[in-house]
Amino acid sequence: MIVAVEGPSAAGKSTWCRATSEQFVAEYTPTGEEPDGSDPAEQATHWAQVNAQRWTQALTLQAATGVAV
């Protein structure tokens, strides 16, 4: 099972994930390499790739433990 936690900024999502489960995909940490938004296609491609990597992490965690948050 994969549990997706959504909500507004600073609502406690990360805190809840850490308190609820050791099997969670960490939130995205900015790298300084993110697109500046001047090229919408580049920005869309970047964030699609970032989120595809996070989804892959969730699938791997789920396969190993049965649950990913």
C-alpha positions in Angstrom: 0.0 0.0 0.0 1.2 3.5 -0.9 -0.1 6.3 1.3 0.1 9.8 -0.2 -0.1 12.6 2.3 -1.1 16.0 1.0 -1.9 19.4 2.5 -0.9 23.0 2.8 2.6 24.2 3.6 3.6 23.8 7.3 0.5 21.7 8.1 2.6 18.9 9.7 2.7 16.4 6.8 6.4 15.5 7.3 6.1 15.3 11.1 3.1 13.0 10.7 4.9 10.8 8.2 8.0 10.5 10.6 5.7 9.8 13.6 3.5 7.3 11.7 6.0 5.2 9.8 9.6 4.4 9.3 8.8 3.6 5.7 8.4 7.0 4.1 9.8 8.8 1.1 11.4 11.9 2.3 10.1 15.3 1.0 11.9 16.9 -1.9 15.0 18.9 -0.9 15.9 21.8 -3.2 19.2 21.3 -5.0 19.7 24.8 -6.4 19.5 23.2 -9.9 15.7 23.7 -10.3 14.6 25.6 -13.4 13.8 29.3 -12.9 10.5 29.0 -14.7 11.5 31.0 -17.8 11.0 27.8 -19.9 7.7 26.2 -19.1 8.6 23.0 -20.9 11.9 22.6 -19.1 10.2 23.2 -15.8 7.5 20.7 -16.5 10.1 18.1 -17.6 12.2 18.7 -14.5 9.3 18.3 -12.0 7.9 15.3 -13.8 11.3 13.6 -13.5 11.7 14.5 -9.8 8.2 13.1 -9.0 8.8 10.0 -11.1 11.9 9.3 -9.1 10.0 9.8 -5.8 7.2 7.4 -7.1 9.9 4.8 -7.9 11.2 5.2 -4.4 7.7 4.6 -3.0 7.3 1.5 -5.2 10.7 0.1 -4.1 9.8 0.8 -0.4 6.4 -0.8 -0.8 7.9 -3.9 -2.4 10.4 -4.3 0.4 8.1 -3.5 3.4 4.5 -3.7 2.2 3.8 0.0 3.0 5.2 3.3 1.8 4.2 6.7 3.0 
